[in-house]
């Protein structure tokens, strides 16, 4: 059985973002306008923000990753594509 989000967004991923200095609130405001983002999470540890991405194609995901990496203040990122959902509650 396929989950509704997998049907809507065949290509999904998580992008962890490191932000320079105190720019997190500004970056989050800029992320809010990106239609490919399904959620934006603050976090602790190495990464400042984690975003859930959903799109129809790998090219669309690549384009949004490129846009996010170019935001002033984004100093590092790491992205993992979600291959399958093993458990969802």
For each residue, the residues with C-beta under 8 A, 3 or more apart:
1:
2: 6 7
3: 6 7 85 88
4: 7 8
5: 8 9 12 38 54
6: 2 3 9 10 12 85
7: 2 3 4 10
8: 4 5 54
9: 5 6 12 38 54 55 56
10: 6 7 55 56 57
11: 54 55 56 57 58 60 61 81
12: 5 6 9 38 52 53 54 55 81 82
13: 52 53 61 79 80 81 82
14: 50 51 52 53 79 80 82
15: 50 51 53 65 68 77 78 79
16: 43 46 47 49 50 77 78 79
17: 27 47 48 49 50 51 68 74 76 77
18: 46 47 48 74 75 76 77
19: 23 24 27 48 49 73 74 75
20: 23 73 74 75
21: 73
22: 25
23: 19 20 26 27 72 73
24: 19 27 28 42 48 49
25: 22 28 29
26: 23 29 30 73
27: 17 19 23 24 30 31 48 49 71 73 74
28: 24 25 31 32 40 42 49
29: 25 26 32
30: 26 27 33 71
31: 27 28 34 37 40 49 51 68
32: 28 29 37 40
33: 30
34: 31 37 64 67 68
35:
36: 53 54 55 60 61 64
37: 31 32 34 40 51 52 53 54 64
38: 5 9 12 52 53 54
39: 51 52
40: 28 31 32 37 49 50 51 52
41: 49 50 51 52
42: 24 28 48 49
43: 16 47 48 49 50
44:
45:
46: 16 18
47: 16 17 18 43 50 78
48: 17 18 19 24 27 42 43
49: 16 17 19 24 27 28 31 40 41 42 43
50: 14 15 16 17 40 41 43 47
51: 14 15 17 31 37 39 40 41 68
52: 12 13 14 37 38 39 40 41
53: 12 13 14 15 36 37 38 61 64 65 79
54: 5 8 9 11 12 36 37 38
55: 9 10 11 12 36 60 61 64
56: 9 10 11 60
57: 10 11 60 61
58: 11 61 62
59: 62 63
60: 11 36 55 56 57 63 64
61: 11 13 36 53 55 57 58 64 65 81
62: 58 59 65 66
63: 59 60 66 67
64: 34 36 37 53 55 60 61 67 68
65: 15 53 61 62 68 69 77 79
66: 62 63 69 70
67: 34 63 64 70 71
68: 15 17 31 34 51 64 65 71 74 77
69: 65 66 74 77
70: 66 67 74
71: 27 30 67 68 74
72: 23
73: 19 20 21 23 26 27
74: 17 18 19 20 27 68 69 70 71 77
75: 18 19 20
76: 17 18
77: 15 16 17 18 65 68 69 74
78: 15 16 47
79: 13 14 15 16 53 65
80: 13 14
81: 11 12 13 61
82: 12 13 14 85
83:
84:
85: 3 6 82 88
86:
87:
88: 3 85
89:
